[in-house]
Amino acid sequence: VVIQTLLIDEGDLTNVATLERDTAWIKSWIEAASMLGAENVRVIAGKSKPSPDSLSLAVAGLNDMVALGAKLGVKITTENWHDLLSTPDAVHHVLDRVEGLGFMADTGNWSGPTKYQDLKSIFARANLCHAKAHFDPGLKMDANDFEQCLAAAQQAEYAGPLTLIFMDDLDEWQGLDLERRF
């Protein structure tokens, strides 16, 4: 059994009011992940809207986290999640400025008319993926959407693992089985 990625779901590297506290807390979880033997730790880049200031704070914080991860033998990754990394431009901005930062592409975190083009753009930079299908209340998968998301990964020549994620208030095990069989 391998602990592929410890997900740190809280903390905000772009909130000046809580930055010191959140940085210390995130670092404590990176240390815990190292002790557990996790290969990766997913750190939220930030919850603020993208701006020069928020992107600068995220880059500084993530560079700090990557340095700690390198010392402890765990790769730091971030994800297209929350406001800061809600566009390919913001994702590329951060990845271009944080050497050694891994990236997790999440197929369920974006929507809109350019979703698949946007996913293809970021999948080119990804080493991990949360493959997340959408379901209606009757547990019917949006197979067209999921297929296009996976096609975007393939077109970008993504070669990493696909971690199946189910995020609805329905039968999780049944949903994961439907994603796996798809």
N, C-alpha and C positions, 0 to 999 in steps of 0.2 A: 504494500500500500504506500502510495506517495501522496504527500500533501502538496498538491500542485500550487495552489494559491490561497493564502490567507487574505480574506477580504476585510479591509478596514473600512467600515461603512460610515464612519463619522469623522469629524474633524474638518477644519476648513483653513487651508493655507492662504486664503485671500481675505480673511476677516481680521483686520488689524486689532479689533477689540479682544479677540480670543486667540490670536496667533501664537503667543508664547505658550499658553496652556495647551492648545491643540497640537502644537509641534512636539511638546514633551510627551503628550499622550500617544501620538502616532509613533514616535520613536520607541516608546515602551512596547508597543505591539510589534514593531519590527524586531526588537530584541526577543520577544516571545516566539515569533515565527522562526527566528534563527534557532532557538533552543528546541523547537519542535521538529526542525529539519525541513521546513517548508522551502520549496524551490523559489517561490515568488510571493510578494506582498503587493496587493493592489491598494494604492493610496489615491484618494480623491484629489484631483488637481485643485479644485476650488468650487465653491457654490455661488460666487459672485458672477454677474454678467461680465463677458469679456470686455476689457478696457486696457489701455496701456498699463495702468497701475495694477489691476488685478492679475494680468498676465505676467507682469514682472514679479509680483509676489509669489505666484505659483511656480515660476521658473526657479526663483531663489530657494523656495522651500523644497521643491523636488530635487534640485541639485544637492541640497543638504541630505535629503533622504537617500538618494543614490549613493552618496559617499558613505553613509552609515551602513547601508545594505552591502556595499562592497567589502567593508571591514568585517561584517558578520556572515558573509557568504550567502546572502539572499538577494535575488534580483527584485528591484522595485519597478512596479508597473503602474500605469494609470489607465483610465478608461474614458470613453466618450459618454460621460455621465454628468449630470448636473449642468447648471447654466454655463460655467466657464468653458467647457469643452463640448458645446452644443452645435458646433459647426466644424467642417473639415479645416477651415482656415485656422481656427483656434487650436485644434489638435496639432496641425503641422507646425504652428508657431511654437508651441511648447516642446514638441519632440525635436525640432531643429535646434533648440537651445539647452536641452538637458541630455548631455552625452551619457549613454549607458542606460537610459530609461526605457523600460519595456512598455508595450502598449497592448491593451486588451480591447478588441473591437466587440461591441455588444450590439447585436442585430435588432434588439427590441427598444433601444433608447432613442431612436429618431423616427420621424414620420415625415410626411409631406411629399410633394411632387418630385423632389430631387433625392429622396431617401436612398435609392439603390446606387445612384451615381456617387453620392456622398460616402456610402459604405464602401464602395469599390476604392475610393480615394484613400480612406483610412486603413482598409484591409491591407493595402500595400505596405503599411508600416507595422502591422500587428504581429505579435508572436503568440498571442492567446486570443481566444474568442469565447464569448458567452452567446451561444446559439439559442435564441429565445423566440419561440413561435407565439402568435396571438391566437386566442380561442374565444368563441362566443359562449354565452351562458349554458349552452347545451353541450359544451366540450367539443365543438367542431373546430378544428384547426383551420386557420387561414393559410391553406397550403400554397396558394399563389404567392403570398407575401413571403413565406418561409423559403420557398423555392428561389425566389428572386434574391433574397438575402444571401443564401448559400451560393447562388450563381455569382453574385458580386465578389464573394470571397474567392471563388475559383478563378474568376477573370483576373483578379489581382494577384493570383498565384500564391494565395495564403496557404501555408503548409503546416501550420500549427494545429494543436488539438481543438476540437469543438466540444466545449463543455455545455451540456444541455441544461437550460434554466427554465423553470416553470414559475410564473409570477401571478397567477390568477387565484381567486378564492374558490377554486374547484378542487377536484381530486388530483392532488399533485402527482401521485405515482402513476395514475392513468395518463395524465398529460405528458409526463416524461416518457412513458412508454410509447405514446403516439409520436412524439418527436423522434425518439430513437428509431422506431420502425420507418418513419418517413425518410 
